[in-house]
Amino acid sequence: MATRSSRSPTGTALVTGATSGIGAEFARQLAHAGYDVVLVARNSARLEAMATELRDTARITVEVISADLTNATERELVESRLKSATNPITYLVNNAGYGLPQEFDTNSVDDEARMLELLATVPMRLSHAVLGGMLARGAGTVLTVASIAGEAPLGLYSAAKAWPLSFSRWANAHYRGRGVTFAALAPGFVRTEFHARLGIEREAMAPKWMWLEAEFVVRSALRSAARGRAVSIPSVRYKFLWALMKLAQPLILLFVARASRAAHEPAS
Ligand SMILES: NC(=O)c1ccc[n+]([C@@H]2O[C@H](COP(=O)([O-])OP(=O)(O)OC[C@H]3O[C@@H](n4cnc5c(N)ncnc54)[C@H](OP(=O)(O)O)[C@@H]3O)[C@@H](O)[C@H]2O)c1
């Protein structure tokens, strides 16, 4: 891991889950906007490949930290990098995440707890680690990847994704006057490795028109955060769905209850 000071006038961005999908795109766009970057994920070979790509194409300084963010000892490496006063992080992207393939009652409680930790506790800890320095300097951005699912009552993944939405709304109102922007990105379906890791075919998940490209999603999120907005929902179709979902929450719950009864009713 390199430790030299950032040469970039924009500073240094730390991106978790930077080896694939939305996180890789954040790393690319921030690097090409002039940020030096710190890439975090578990797979060292993929981290090194991403670092080489960014050094070659964006000519910025790249550090890598190989860490499983649900492992306290490994996460500590990231927290201590976020607290650095000599080479400060000016932009944090809390992005690392995954879903679980089974239902809440059939998954082990440890698997559910690990997912909840990665999607809610880890961004909270990393935001806390970076915030003191950002407030002292009077500048910084903390962007956390939530999901449009955070507004729908659909399992523990949705409940965990509700956390960054609620927290970012409050934190942006509270800290923006002191120079620190908090923003949550709430995308719909994005073409990444997320669904393959779940073992689900994209076509079985949602119709073609619902899929977005990571490049577009990230560009919208960075623009929205630069304008100081607490929540970014990329694309008009998802802004519309978001409004509809808020109104339709009782109907969604009715549908969930009916589908569950139909699946579990003993055959007569
Ligand atoms: N794709 C969608 O449709 C969609 C929609 C809404 C929200 N999101 C959210 O977007 C975020 C990014 O997902 P994606 O779609 O880009 O998925 P992805 O392509 O599977 O990327 C996930 C990234 O997270 C890293 N990661 C996973 N577990 C980790 C851990 N324990 N510690 C450190 N890094 C870890 C992975 O790298 P390693 O495996 O090397 O660790 C990878 O870089 C997630 O928070 C997801 O919930 C996705």
The ligand as a Tripos MOL2 file, in Angstrom:
@<TRIPOS>MOLECULE
LIG
   48    52     1     0     0
SMALL
NO_CHARGES

@<TRIPOS>ATOM
      1 N1        -26.5600   -4.1730   -9.4580 N.am      1 LIG1
      2 C1        -27.7150   -3.7270   -9.0290 C.2       1 LIG1
      3 O1        -28.7810   -3.9590   -9.6740 O.2       1 LIG1
      4 C2        -27.7900   -2.9010   -7.7640 C.ar      1 LIG1
      5 C3        -28.9600   -2.1690   -7.5140 C.ar      1 LIG1
      6 C4        -29.0520   -1.3900   -6.3610 C.ar      1 LIG1
      7 C5        -27.9920   -1.3420   -5.4760 C.ar      1 LIG1
      8 N2        -26.8530   -2.0750   -5.7130 N.ar      1 LIG1
      9 C6        -25.7660   -1.9770   -4.7450 C.3       1 LIG1
     10 O2        -24.6080   -1.5210   -5.4230 O.3       1 LIG1
     11 C7        -23.4320   -1.9040   -4.6910 C.3       1 LIG1
     12 C8        -22.4090   -2.4840   -5.6600 C.3       1 LIG1
     13 O3        -22.9370   -3.6750   -6.2160 O.3       1 LIG1
     14 P1        -22.6820   -4.1060   -7.7390 P.3       1 LIG1
     15 O4        -24.0040   -4.2360   -8.3630 O.co2     1 LIG1
     16 O5        -21.6480   -3.2480   -8.3780 O.co2     1 LIG1
     17 O6        -22.1400   -5.5960   -7.4780 O.3       1 LIG1
     18 P2        -20.7800   -6.3540   -7.8890 P.3       1 LIG1
     19 O7        -20.4820   -6.1270   -9.3230 O.co2     1 LIG1
     20 O8        -20.9900   -7.7540   -7.4040 O.co2     1 LIG1
     21 O9        -19.6500   -5.6330   -7.0020 O.3       1 LIG1
     22 C9        -19.5730   -5.7960   -5.6110 C.3       1 LIG1
     23 C10       -18.2130   -5.2800   -5.1120 C.3       1 LIG1
     24 O10       -18.1900   -5.3690   -3.6670 O.3       1 LIG1
     25 C11       -17.0030   -6.0710   -3.2560 C.3       1 LIG1
     26 N3        -17.2970   -6.7730   -1.9940 N.ar      1 LIG1
     27 C12       -18.2880   -7.6820   -1.7620 C.ar      1 LIG1
     28 N4        -18.2360   -8.1250   -0.4980 N.ar      1 LIG1
     29 C13       -17.1940   -7.4790    0.1080 C.ar      1 LIG1
     30 C14       -16.6270   -7.5110    1.4210 C.ar      1 LIG1
     31 N5        -17.1010   -8.3240    2.3690 N.pl3     1 LIG1
     32 N6        -15.5720   -6.7070    1.6970 N.ar      1 LIG1
     33 C15       -15.0540   -5.8980    0.7370 C.ar      1 LIG1
     34 N7        -15.5530   -5.8150   -0.5150 N.ar      1 LIG1
     35 C16       -16.5980   -6.6070   -0.8330 C.ar      1 LIG1
     36 C17       -16.6690   -6.9930   -4.4430 C.3       1 LIG1
     37 O11       -15.3000   -7.3400   -4.5490 O.3       1 LIG1
     38 P3        -14.6430   -8.6630   -3.8690 P.3       1 LIG1
     39 O12       -15.5510   -9.8120   -4.1850 O.co2     1 LIG1
     40 O13       -13.2750   -8.7620   -4.4570 O.co2     1 LIG1
     41 O14       -14.5670   -8.3610   -2.4030 O.co2     1 LIG1
     42 C18       -17.0280   -6.0750   -5.6280 C.3       1 LIG1
     43 O15       -15.9590   -5.1900   -5.8940 O.3       1 LIG1
     44 C19       -23.9120   -2.8810   -3.6030 C.3       1 LIG1
     45 O16       -23.9890   -2.1960   -2.3720 O.3       1 LIG1
     46 C20       -25.3110   -3.2830   -4.0900 C.3       1 LIG1
     47 O17       -26.1430   -3.6690   -3.0090 O.3       1 LIG1
     48 C21       -26.7320   -2.8520   -6.8400 C.ar      1 LIG1
@<TRIPOS>BOND
     1     1     2 1
     2     2     3 2
     3     2     4 1
     4     4     5 ar
     5     4    48 ar
     6     5     6 ar
     7     6     7 ar
     8     7     8 ar
     9     8     9 1
    10     8    48 ar
    11     9    10 1
    12     9    46 1
    13    10    11 1
    14    11    12 1
    15    11    44 1
    16    12    13 1
    17    13    14 1
    18    14    15 2
    19    14    16 1
    20    14    17 1
    21    17    18 1
    22    18    19 2
    23    18    20 1
    24    18    21 1
    25    21    22 1
    26    22    23 1
    27    23    24 1
    28    23    42 1
    29    24    25 1
    30    25    26 1
    31    25    36 1
    32    26    27 ar
    33    26    35 ar
    34    27    28 ar
    35    28    29 ar
    36    29    30 ar
    37    29    35 ar
    38    30    31 1
    39    30    32 ar
    40    32    33 ar
    41    33    34 ar
    42    34    35 ar
    43    36    37 1
    44    36    42 1
    45    37    38 1
    46    38    39 2
    47    38    40 1
    48    38    41 1
    49    42    43 1
    50    44    45 1
    51    44    46 1
    52    46    47 1
@<TRIPOS>SUBSTRUCTURE
     1 LIG1         1 GROUP 0 **** ****
